[in-house]
Amino acid sequence: MRVSISREDLDRIRHLAAAGEGEICGLLLGTEGRIEAIRPAANIAPDPARHFELDPALLLAAHREARGGGPRIVGHYHSHPGGVAVPSATDAACARPDGSLWLIVAGSAARLWIAGPGERGQVRFAEAALDIL
């Protein structure tokens, strides 16, 4: 699968990650095959240096907007400070095999993953091609 994102949105995510303390996170909005916007979220995880949890108020508001005809949530992004742009064991434990996009940034690297079904109901991440426009 190929998914496009604007250079501006990707640069904004990278900037937020570089400026943030701990993992940063946010929503990816768009359509199948295209990330049209990002929405930064507060990381409310108890240990934001090692994990992320999206602010539920922002998530609920985005779902309400989508139901009302606004942009659809296609996934989310987060950073791995000091790590690699590959889903971690914690990511796999928290993910659902629902086809959502996981954009992970680590330093200047950005890689896109799709959370799909694996064996015994677990998540299997498949890398998707990220086209930067």
N, C-alpha and C positions, 0 to 999 in steps of 0.2 A: 504494500500500500504506500502511496505517496501522499504527503500532506504538505500544504504550503503555509507559510507564515511571512509576514512582512519583516524586513530587516529592522524597521523601527521597533516593532513589538519584541523581537528577539533581543535587540540591543537594550531595550528597557528592562527585560528580565535579567539580562547579564549585569546591568548596572545595579539593579536592586540586590542581586546576589552578592556583588562585590562590596556594596555599602552596608549590607545587613550583618547582624550578629546572629550566628546560628543559621538554621535553614529558613529560607524565605519560601513563600508559597502563594498561589493564586489560581484563578480559574482561566480556562481556555474556552472561548466562545466562538461559535461559527457553524459550519456545515460539514458534512462528510467531505473529507479531502482538503478542507481549508480552515485554518485558524484565522478568524477575522478580527478578534480583539482579545485582550487580556484584561483581567480584573484582579489586581493585587489584593491579597487578604492578609489579615493578621494571623500569625502563627500562634495558636493558643495552647500548643502542646506543653505538658509539664516540663519537658526537657527539650526546648527548641534547638539546642546545640546538636542534638542527635536524631530528632524526629520532627515531623510537622503534623499539624492538625489545623485544617481550615476553620476560620471563624464561622460558626454555624449561622449566625445572623446574615452574613454576606451570602452564604450558600442558599439559605432559604429565600432571600430576596431575589437572587439570580433565577431560582426555579420559578418563583412567582412571575417574574418578568417574561421568562420563556413561555409559560402557560398563557400569558397575555399577548403573545405574538412577538416578543422580544427575542434577542439572540439566544440560541440554544447552547447549553453547556455540553462541550464535547470532551472535556477532560480537565486536567489541571497541570500546573507546573510546580516544581520545587527545586531546591538546590541541595547539593552535597558538598558543603564546605570542606575542603581538604580531602575530598574523596574523588570518585570517578562518576561519570554520567551514565551509570548502570543501575538498574533497580537493586536495592539492597534486600537482605532477608526481611528486614522490618517492612519495607515497601510491599514485598510479596505477602507478608502476613496481614497487612492492612487492606490490600487490594481486593476488588471483586472482579470476577471474570466476565465483565460486562461490555468489553469492547471500547472502554474509555481510553483516551490518550493520556500518557504520562510523559511530559517534557521535563527532562532532568538536565540541569546545568551544573557544571563543576569547572571552575576557572573559566577558560574561554570555550570549553567544549559544551555542546548542547546536542543531546540525542533524544529521539522520540521513540516511545514504546507504546504498544497496544496491550492492554490487559485482557487476555482471552482465557478460555477454559483450558486447563491442563488435566493431568491425571487425578483421579479421586476427588474431583471438585476443587482442586487447588488452582491458583492462577499461574498461567504461563505468559511471560512477557515476550512479545515478538517485536523486533526493531522495525520501525517504519522509516522510509526515506523522508527527510525533511528538506523541502525545497524553500529556499530563502529568496523572497521576491524584493 
